[in-house]
């Protein structure tokens, strides 16, 4: 039986600024859905029972804000305590810089998986800086993390584009950041409360939530 939950979602309109579409369809009721995300081989941060997945675009300012404000809280509450794992998946939605950096991200995961999330966060927090997302930026990043610049820039661009098509087509991504907990897509990517409610079973697939009118 579907349950109705009541959740204030204050960031939905703001987050639409990083949408790959011109607009996000408004709706009064959202039904939680579980997705089988194709990330079983993705490097994970932590070893907990629950899985938190952050889908983002390196050029999205709200994704940077999420990394600055939400990720540290997730680490303190659930990753460092052994309750959850974290996976960050970049998409190519906004511009050429996103495409280059998604390619760099893919190469970092292959080359230095043990430092992958250190590098991913460093890139994310640099978002919007001068020269961000250029080849020169990638070469500076290679020097900072003692990587071969040519290997870091090795072309796997199609991987990022394919991931973007897959997540927007099959996994409900209408804007970034999008967050899933145990496969359930959240309404508000910034809500630690909503994350906890999925982990403790208060929110389950099939539950419905009333959203505020825009």
C-alpha positions as CSV (number, residue, x, y, z in Angstrom):
1,X,0.0,0.0,0.0
2,X,1.3,3.4,-0.9
3,X,1.9,5.8,1.9
4,X,1.7,9.6,1.7
5,X,4.5,11.5,3.3
6,X,4.8,15.3,3.8
7,X,8.1,16.9,3.0
8,X,9.1,20.5,2.5
9,X,11.2,20.7,-0.6
10,X,12.7,24.2,-0.7
11,X,15.4,23.6,-3.3
12,X,13.6,22.0,-6.2
13,X,13.2,25.2,-8.2
14,X,16.7,26.3,-7.5
15,X,18.2,23.0,-8.4
16,X,16.4,23.2,-11.8
17,X,19.1,25.7,-12.7
18,X,21.4,22.8,-13.4
19,X,18.8,20.9,-15.4
20,X,19.7,19.4,-18.8
21,X,16.2,20.3,-19.9
22,X,14.6,23.6,-20.4
23,X,12.2,23.0,-17.5
24,X,11.3,20.4,-15.0
25,X,7.6,19.3,-15.1
26,X,5.8,20.4,-11.9
27,X,3.8,17.9,-10.0
28,X,1.9,17.8,-6.7
29,X,2.7,14.2,-5.8
30,X,6.0,12.4,-6.1
31,X,6.2,8.6,-5.9
32,X,9.5,7.2,-4.6
33,X,11.1,4.7,-6.9
34,X,14.0,2.3,-6.6
35,X,16.5,2.2,-9.5
36,X,19.0,-0.6,-10.1
37,X,21.9,1.8,-10.8
38,X,24.7,0.4,-13.1
39,X,27.5,1.3,-10.5
40,X,28.4,-2.1,-9.1
41,X,32.0,-1.7,-10.4
42,X,32.3,1.9,-9.3
43,X,34.9,2.7,-6.7
44,X,33.2,3.3,-3.3
45,X,34.2,5.5,-0.4
46,X,33.5,3.6,2.9
47,X,32.2,0.1,3.5
48,X,28.8,0.6,5.1
49,X,25.5,-1.3,4.5
50,X,23.7,1.6,2.9
51,X,24.7,3.2,-0.4
52,X,24.5,6.9,-1.1
53,X,25.0,7.9,-4.8
54,X,25.6,11.5,-5.9
55,X,25.0,12.2,-9.6
56,X,26.4,15.6,-10.6
57,X,27.9,17.7,-13.3
58,X,31.3,19.3,-12.6
59,X,30.1,22.6,-14.0
60,X,27.0,22.8,-11.9
61,X,27.3,25.4,-9.1
62,X,24.8,23.6,-6.9
63,X,26.8,20.4,-7.2
64,X,29.8,22.3,-5.9
65,X,27.6,23.6,-3.0
66,X,26.6,20.0,-2.3
67,X,30.2,18.9,-2.1
68,X,31.0,21.8,0.2
69,X,28.1,21.4,2.6
70,X,26.5,18.0,2.3
71,X,29.3,15.6,1.6
72,X,31.2,16.4,4.8
73,X,28.0,15.8,6.9
74,X,27.5,12.4,5.1
75,X,31.1,11.4,5.9
76,X,30.8,12.3,9.5
77,X,27.3,10.8,10.1
78,X,27.4,7.6,8.0
79,X,30.7,6.9,6.2
80,X,33.1,7.4,9.1
81,X,30.8,5.4,11.3
82,X,30.6,2.5,8.9
83,X,26.9,2.8,8.1
84,X,27.1,3.8,4.5
85,X,29.2,3.9,1.4
86,X,29.4,6.8,-1.1
87,X,29.7,6.8,-4.9
88,X,30.0,10.0,-7.0
89,X,29.0,9.7,-10.7
90,X,29.7,12.7,-13.0
91,X,27.5,13.3,-16.0
92,X,28.0,15.5,-19.1
93,X,25.0,17.8,-19.2
94,X,26.0,21.4,-19.3
95,X,29.1,22.3,-21.4
96,X,32.4,21.2,-22.9
97,X,34.1,21.7,-19.6
98,X,31.8,19.0,-18.1
99,X,32.8,16.7,-20.9
100,X,36.5,17.1,-20.4
101,X,36.2,16.7,-16.7
102,X,34.0,13.6,-16.8
103,X,36.7,12.1,-19.0
104,X,39.4,13.1,-16.5
105,X,37.3,11.6,-13.7
106,X,37.0,8.3,-15.6
107,X,40.8,8.2,-16.0
108,X,41.5,9.1,-12.3
109,X,39.3,6.2,-11.2
110,X,41.3,3.8,-13.4
111,X,44.7,5.2,-12.6
112,X,44.6,5.9,-8.8
113,X,41.4,4.4,-7.4
114,X,42.6,4.7,-3.9
115,X,42.7,8.5,-4.3
116,X,39.7,8.8,-6.6
117,X,37.4,10.7,-4.2
118,X,40.2,13.0,-3.1
119,X,40.7,14.1,-6.7
120,X,36.9,14.2,-7.5
121,X,36.4,16.5,-4.5
122,X,39.3,18.7,-5.5
123,X,37.9,19.1,-9.0
124,X,34.4,19.8,-7.7
125,X,35.5,22.4,-5.3
126,X,37.5,24.2,-8.0
127,X,34.3,24.6,-10.1
128,X,34.0,28.1,-11.4
129,X,37.6,29.0,-11.0
130,X,39.7,30.6,-13.7
131,X,40.5,28.1,-16.5
132,X,38.4,25.4,-14.9
133,X,37.6,22.5,-17.2
134,X,40.4,23.3,-19.7
135,X,43.2,21.1,-20.8
136,X,45.6,23.4,-18.9
137,X,43.6,22.8,-15.8
138,X,43.8,19.0,-16.3
139,X,47.6,19.2,-16.7
140,X,47.9,21.3,-13.5
141,X,45.7,18.6,-11.8
142,X,48.0,15.9,-13.1
143,X,51.0,17.7,-11.6
144,X,49.3,18.2,-8.3
145,X,48.5,14.5,-7.9
146,X,51.7,13.2,-9.5
147,X,49.9,11.7,-12.6
148,X,50.9,11.5,-16.2
149,X,49.0,14.3,-17.9
150,X,48.6,12.5,-21.2
151,X,47.2,9.5,-19.4
152,X,44.8,11.7,-17.4
153,X,43.6,13.2,-20.7
154,X,43.3,9.9,-22.6
155,X,40.1,10.0,-24.6
156,X,37.2,8.2,-23.1
157,X,34.7,11.0,-23.8
158,X,32.0,8.6,-25.1
159,X,31.8,7.0,-21.6
160,X,30.7,10.2,-20.1
161,X,28.2,10.9,-22.8
162,X,26.8,7.4,-22.6
163,X,26.4,7.6,-18.8
164,X,24.5,10.9,-19.2
165,X,22.1,9.5,-21.7
166,X,21.6,6.4,-19.5
167,X,20.9,8.3,-16.3
168,X,18.6,10.9,-17.9
169,X,16.7,8.2,-19.9
170,X,16.5,5.3,-17.5
171,X,17.3,6.5,-14.0
172,X,15.1,9.6,-13.5
173,X,17.8,12.3,-13.6
174,X,16.0,15.5,-14.6
175,X,18.5,17.9,-12.9
176,X,21.7,17.8,-10.9
177,X,22.6,17.2,-8.2
178,X,20.5,14.0,-7.9
179,X,21.0,11.7,-5.0
180,X,20.0,8.1,-4.5
181,X,20.0,6.2,-1.2
182,X,19.9,2.4,-1.5
183,X,18.7,3.0,-5.0
184,X,15.8,5.3,-4.0
185,X,15.9,8.7,-5.7
186,X,15.5,11.5,-3.3
187,X,13.2,14.5,-3.8
188,X,15.7,16.9,-2.2
189,X,19.4,16.1,-2.8
190,X,20.3,18.4,0.0
191,X,18.2,16.8,2.7
192,X,20.1,14.8,5.3
193,X,16.7,14.0,6.9
194,X,15.4,12.4,3.8
195,X,18.6,10.3,3.4
196,X,18.2,9.1,7.0
197,X,14.5,8.3,6.4
198,X,15.4,6.0,3.5
199,X,18.1,4.3,5.5
200,X,15.9,3.6,8.5
201,X,12.9,2.5,6.4
202,X,10.6,5.5,7.1
203,X,10.7,6.1,3.3
204,X,10.2,3.1,1.0
205,X,9.7,2.6,-2.7
206,X,6.1,3.3,-3.6
207,X,5.6,5.9,-0.8
208,X,4.3,9.2,-2.1
209,X,5.1,12.7,-1.0
210,X,3.2,15.9,-1.5
211,X,5.3,18.7,-3.0
212,X,4.8,22.4,-2.6
213,X,3.4,24.2,-5.6
214,X,5.8,26.3,-7.5
